[in-house]
Amino acid sequence: MASPQLYYEDKIPSTWAQIWNHFRARPSAYIGLWALGLMLALSLVGPWLAPFSAVEQASQTLLAPPSWDANGDVKYFFGTDALGRDIWSRLLHGAHLTFGYAALIVLVTVIVGFMIGTLSGTARGLRASILGHLLDALLSLPSVVLALLVVAVLGQGLNHIFWAVGLALLPSIVRTVHNAVHEESQKEYVIAAKLDGANRYQLLRYAIWPNIVDTMVVRTTLTFSAAILDIAALGFLNLGAQAPVPEWGAMVRDGVANVLSAPWTVAMPGIAILLAVLATNLVGDGLRHAITEERD
């Protein structure tokens, strides 16, 4: 015989469940999450979904308009470029070069920057002062300029994009974590925990890191957007991906010569870059609001 339930148990959702509920309440953030997930999936399986090869040329269909145009062909959904290559197939093949590379760069850069920023944020004296001034000097330059400087040293090519963009974005992450850790370490609850006998790791693990999550979320999404734009910018300047690699920024560069007669050669990869950045910013803004609402 089952024992009767004498008391009603009010189940309180966990912190992450409450953050997810707040996040889902924002339609723009939810749409951005779906768009971000779709682009991530395309960066993984895009080459297998493409109807044509990224370098396959059709000499009889040069600069064919998109399929919704009166003169378009449904076989070439987004049209073709000046060499007769299918733009839709090249976008699918290039998703992992722009979006996928950006995700990998941000993952590694955030991990490394978080470690360095934590160490510098807990440092005191001359070391902290020198590092702070060095980061301020690096942050005075836009990330794309730093990436150009790294490319000038390492050379052109897609293989050097990882180091160029990663090193360019690292100072902003280190500075953000440094400031957040330093500000949190000055608060009364951290000082009380220190007086209670907590060591440095315990202070970071239980007092400081949980309270800088929202700061890291915002910085990570901004870094992701900057990584996408930097990769595309280097490809557009012919310093990153080289022809015939179907990187989105390089596709924009290849279509500039025919932008008046065939605007889709520039518009399609440009819209892809815009959607990737927009989806990232929507998700980041939604997460920031969800974390803030959960704390309040």
Secondary structure by P-SEA (a helix, b strand, c coil): ccccccccccccccaaaaaaaaaaacaaaaaaaaaaaaaaaaaaccccccccccccccccccccccccccccccccccccccccccaaaaaaaacccaaaaaaaaaaaaaaaaaaaaaaaaacccaaaaaaaaaaaaaacccaaaaaaaaaaaacccccaaaaaaaaaaaaaaaaaaaaaaaaaaacaaaaaaaaacccaaaaaaccccccaaaaaaaaaaaaaaaaaaaaaaaaaaccccccccccaaaaaaaacccccccccaaaaaaaaaaaaaaaaaaaaaaaaaaaaaaac
